Amino acid sequence: MNILCCTYRDWAKRIYRKLEDYFCEDHCFTYINSKYQCCYDFIDKLSPDIVVWYGWSWTIPEKVLNKYYSVLNGEFVDDIA
């Protein structure tokens, strides 16, 4: 499975690194840490199976949310619900 991890916060990067250490044999991890990389065309080229948005404060393109399964941190989910 291709997992795209999106964050620029140190605490979230630590979470992602632990996930990668634990699941690296079965999954491929890619990282985005800039709002400039967070565009549909860039993400679409990576073709992730899942996108994880822990510690992400910038706008996520709706087209990305509609196409890719996304996991959002609790605060963001509460804000958009």
Rosetta silent file (secondary structure, phi, psi, omega in degrees, C-alpha in Angstrom):
SEQUENCE: MNILCCTYRDWAKRIYRKLEDYFCEDHCFTYINSKYQCCYDFIDKLSPDIVVWYGWSWTIPEKVLNKYYSVLNGEFVDDIA
SCORE:     score description
SCORE:     0.000 S_00000001
   1 L     0.000  136.676  175.620    0.000    0.000    0.000 S_00000001
   2 E   -93.131  118.930 -177.959    1.243    3.498   -0.841 S_00000001
   3 E  -113.621  124.307  177.065    0.742    5.843    2.108 S_00000001
   4 E  -101.783  121.373 -179.018    1.157    9.586    1.711 S_00000001
   5 E  -106.621  123.800 -176.051    1.909   11.373    4.988 S_00000001
   6 E  -117.908  117.974  175.179    1.270   15.127    5.042 S_00000001
   7 L  -170.849  162.390  171.339    2.586   17.384    7.788 S_00000001
   8 L  -129.502    2.210 -177.641    5.069   20.080    8.622 S_00000001
   9 L   -93.985  137.812 -176.854    4.859   19.667   12.415 S_00000001
  10 H   -60.813  -40.854 -177.982    7.612   17.846   14.284 S_00000001
  11 H   -63.738  -37.424  179.344    5.247   15.873   16.539 S_00000001
  12 H   -73.031  -35.453  176.637    3.366   14.485   13.528 S_00000001
  13 H   -60.835  -38.254  178.328    6.614   13.633   11.737 S_00000001
  14 H   -64.619  -40.028  177.123    7.582   11.534   14.762 S_00000001
  15 H   -61.428  -47.777 -179.233    4.260    9.665   14.551 S_00000001
  16 H   -60.701  -41.620 -179.300    4.769    9.000   10.848 S_00000001
  17 H   -63.141  -39.303  178.023    8.333    7.751   11.385 S_00000001
  18 H   -66.540  -40.641  176.333    7.115    5.285   14.010 S_00000001
  19 H   -61.544  -43.851 -179.753    4.382    4.058   11.669 S_00000001
  20 H   -63.980  -42.776  178.238    6.903    3.675    8.884 S_00000001
  21 H   -59.234  -39.686 -176.341    9.312    1.768   11.137 S_00000001
  22 H   -76.230  -38.257 -172.921    6.524   -0.597   12.148 S_00000001
  23 H  -109.781   10.506 -171.571    4.902   -1.106    8.720 S_00000001
  24 L   -61.804  -25.690 -178.787    7.818   -0.571    6.304 S_00000001
  25 L   -71.281  -29.485 -175.192    7.892   -4.175    5.109 S_00000001
  26 L  -105.783  -14.696 -172.534    4.331   -4.059    3.803 S_00000001
  27 L  -137.498  152.569  177.265    3.846   -0.405    2.870 S_00000001
  28 E  -106.878  126.413 -178.830    5.603    2.422    1.049 S_00000001
  29 E  -106.857  135.232  174.386    5.609    5.816    2.780 S_00000001
  30 E  -127.599  148.769 -175.046    5.975    9.167    1.017 S_00000001
  31 E  -121.326  140.976  169.506    6.033   12.555    2.751 S_00000001
  32 E  -121.025  129.660  179.248    4.699   16.015    1.945 S_00000001
  33 L  -131.945   21.081 -179.220    5.782   18.818    4.244 S_00000001
  34 L  -139.536  138.938  178.031    4.939   21.911    2.230 S_00000001
  35 L   -64.669  -19.724  179.392    1.644   23.502    1.305 S_00000001
  36 L   -75.491  -22.320  175.805    3.070   23.955   -2.194 S_00000001
  37 L   -84.109  -14.795 -176.215    3.233   20.181   -2.630 S_00000001
  38 L   -85.761   69.088  175.686   -0.382   19.882   -1.517 S_00000001
  39 L  -133.445  154.642 -174.678   -1.986   20.195   -4.914 S_00000001
  40 H   -56.281  -47.154 -175.857   -4.037   17.686   -6.846 S_00000001
  41 H   -60.186  -43.492 -179.434   -1.556   17.256   -9.716 S_00000001
  42 H   -65.506  -47.760 -178.644    1.386   16.543   -7.409 S_00000001
  43 H   -66.839  -38.437 -179.543   -0.555   14.119   -5.213 S_00000001
  44 H   -62.764  -36.105  177.063   -2.169   12.426   -8.196 S_00000001
  45 H   -64.316  -31.174  178.323    1.284   11.620   -9.640 S_00000001
  46 H   -75.867  -24.737  177.771    2.140    9.866   -6.378 S_00000001
  47 L    49.406   58.234 -178.589   -1.075    7.838   -6.646 S_00000001
  48 L   -74.158  152.800  172.684   -1.427    7.055   -2.929 S_00000001
  49 L   -82.211  -30.285  179.430   -3.804    4.437   -1.583 S_00000001
  50 E  -147.222  145.756  176.459   -4.320    6.518    1.540 S_00000001
  51 E  -121.168  127.046 -179.344   -3.434   10.076    2.572 S_00000001
  52 E  -110.521  126.562 -172.681   -2.839   10.872    6.248 S_00000001
  53 E  -114.916   47.429  179.714   -3.182   14.542    7.278 S_00000001
  54 L   -76.686  131.440  178.496   -1.968   14.679   10.898 S_00000001
  55 L    72.065   25.826 -179.101   -0.811   18.120   11.935 S_00000001
  56 L  -102.990  124.167 -177.458   -1.926   19.737    8.679 S_00000001
  57 L  -109.806  -13.615 -176.364   -3.398   23.253    8.938 S_00000001
  58 L   -84.853  164.233 -179.139   -3.508   24.349    5.334 S_00000001
  59 L   -63.891  135.828  176.361   -6.404   23.899    2.946 S_00000001
  60 L  -101.083  125.945 -179.589   -6.694   20.450    1.403 S_00000001
  61 L   -57.166  131.986 -179.040   -7.920   20.511   -2.192 S_00000001
  62 H   -57.738  -36.337  179.789  -11.449   19.134   -2.397 S_00000001
  63 H   -60.851  -36.451  177.350  -10.493   17.135   -5.483 S_00000001
  64 H   -67.729  -46.026  179.977   -7.896   15.263   -3.386 S_00000001
  65 H   -63.203  -32.810  179.836  -10.418   14.539   -0.626 S_00000001
  66 H   -75.743  -29.534 -175.693  -12.927   13.281   -3.190 S_00000001
  67 H   -93.281  -36.935 -172.335  -10.478   10.954   -4.956 S_00000001
  68 L  -113.046  139.535  174.551   -8.265    9.573   -2.189 S_00000001
  69 E   -63.671  126.893 -176.018   -9.135    7.919    1.088 S_00000001
  70 E  -125.040  143.330  172.337   -7.946   10.370    3.736 S_00000001
  71 E  -113.417  122.566 -177.739   -7.365   10.177    7.470 S_00000001
  72 E  -111.714  149.563  177.060   -7.621   13.547    9.186 S_00000001
  73 L   -69.092  157.225 -171.762   -6.665   14.402   12.742 S_00000001
  74 H   -53.527  -41.468 -178.503   -9.579   14.744   15.160 S_00000001
  75 H   -61.631  -44.184 -178.008   -9.637   18.537   15.352 S_00000001
  76 H   -66.660  -40.614  178.379   -9.923   18.929   11.600 S_00000001
  77 H   -59.694  -43.873  178.745  -12.635   16.300   11.343 S_00000001
  78 H   -62.878  -36.115 -179.771  -14.633   18.135   14.016 S_00000001
  79 H   -67.910  -33.689 -175.922  -14.208   21.437   12.145 S_00000001
  80 H   -95.907  -11.443 -178.770  -15.564   20.124    8.867 S_00000001
  81 L   -73.379    0.000    0.000  -18.319   17.887   10.285 S_00000001
